[in-house]
Amino acid sequence: MTASIDEQIAKAIEDGEFDNLPGYGERISMEKLASDENLAHRLLVDQGFALPWIETRKEIEQDWEAAKRKLSQRWGWLGREGNAVEDSPSWGDAVAEFLQETEKLNDRIDDYNLIVPLSQFQRRRYDPQAELERLKAS
């Protein structure tokens, strides 16, 4: 005679077959389970996806880091030539390009801030002058 599913589960529990599962021994938040939005978000994250506004934020941050890295490389390259970096026409071009990229990123931040579900997720606009000062001081 075959054991019922309930009996099979009870035996597996008794034998400790569920002891190594993720979340074993942790309390389950009924509020978390009740929220369809949280469940959907957790399913997306578990499969390697994120909500569109989260992906947008990551892209903005990656593009900002790339713009800063590019500016820093140009600063270093011009400095190795032995010239006064700030007086170089190439540096002026690099700064103009950086300011343009920052303005585009700030426009994207403005759009991003309109779509985030809560104000606590909003981003501040980037300050290109502060970044330029930081670079010159380093």
N, C-alpha and C positions, 0 to 999 in steps of 0.2 A: 504494500500500500504506500502511495506517495504522500509525503508530508505536505500540509497546506503551506501556502506562501508565508502566512503568519508564523507558522512553526519553523520554517526555514530561516526567516529573519531573526526570530528569537534565538535559534541555535547559533547563527552567525554572530549575533551580539554577545552571546555567552562565550563564544570561542575567541572574541576580541578582533574579529575580522574588520570591524569598522573603526577601530581605535586610531588608525593612522590617517584618517581622512582629514582634509583641510577643514579647519574650524572646529575640530573635535573638542568638546568641553566648553566651547564659547557659547555665550547666551545669544539667542536670536532676537533681534530687534523687530518687533511686530510692526512698528511704524515704517521701518525700512522695507519690509516685505510688502506692506500695504500700498506703498507708493509705486505706481506704474512707471513714473519717470525715473525713480531710482533704480528700479529693476531693469528698465531699458538701458539706462546709462551703464549699469554694471555689466550687462550683456555685451554692450559695445566695447567697453574697456577690456573685458575678458577675451574678446576676439581681436584685440589690437587696434580698435578704432576709437575715436573720440568724437564728441559733439562738434559740429562745424565751427562754433565760435572758439572752442578750445584749439582746434587745428589752426584757425586763423591767428590766434595769439601766438602759437608756436612759430608760425611762419614769419610773423612780424618780428619776433625776438631773434630768429635766425638771420633774417635780413639785416637787422640792426647790428648784430655781431659781425656779419660779413662786411658791412660798410665801415665799421670801426677798424676791423682788421686790415682792410684795403688802405685806409687812410694811414694807419700806423706803419704799414709796409712802405708806403710812399715816403713818409717822414724819415724812416730809417734809411731808405735807398738814397734820398737826397742828402742826408747827413753824412753818408759815407763818401760822397763826392767831395767833401771838404768845403762846400759852399755854405753861405748863410741860408739856411733852409727857408726861412720866412720871406726872404727877398727873391727867391727863385720863382720865375714864371710858372715852372712846373708845379710848385707848391700852391700857387694861386689857383691853377687849374684843378688840382686835387681838392682844395678847399671848396671851390665852387661846385664841383661834382658831389662832394660830401653834403653840402648844404641842400643841393637838389634832391639827393637820395633821402635825406632826413625829412624834407618837406613832404615827399611822397609817402614816407612811412608815417608821418604825423597825420596825413589825410586818411591813411588806412586805419590808424588808431581811432580817429574820429568816427569812422564808419563802424569799427569794431565796438566802440563804446555804445553805439546805438542798438546793437543786437544782443549784448550780454543780458542774461536774465536778472542779474542783481547788480547794483551800483558798486558793490565791493569787488567785483571782477573787472571793473574798468581800469584802464591803463592811463598813466600820465603821458603826455606828449614828450618826445625826446628833445633835449636841449643840446643842439649841435655846438654852441659856444662853450658850454661846460665841458664837452668832450674834447674840443680843441685845446682848451686850457689844461685839461688833465694830460693830454698827449705831450704838450710842450713842457710840462713840469716833470715828466718822467725821464 
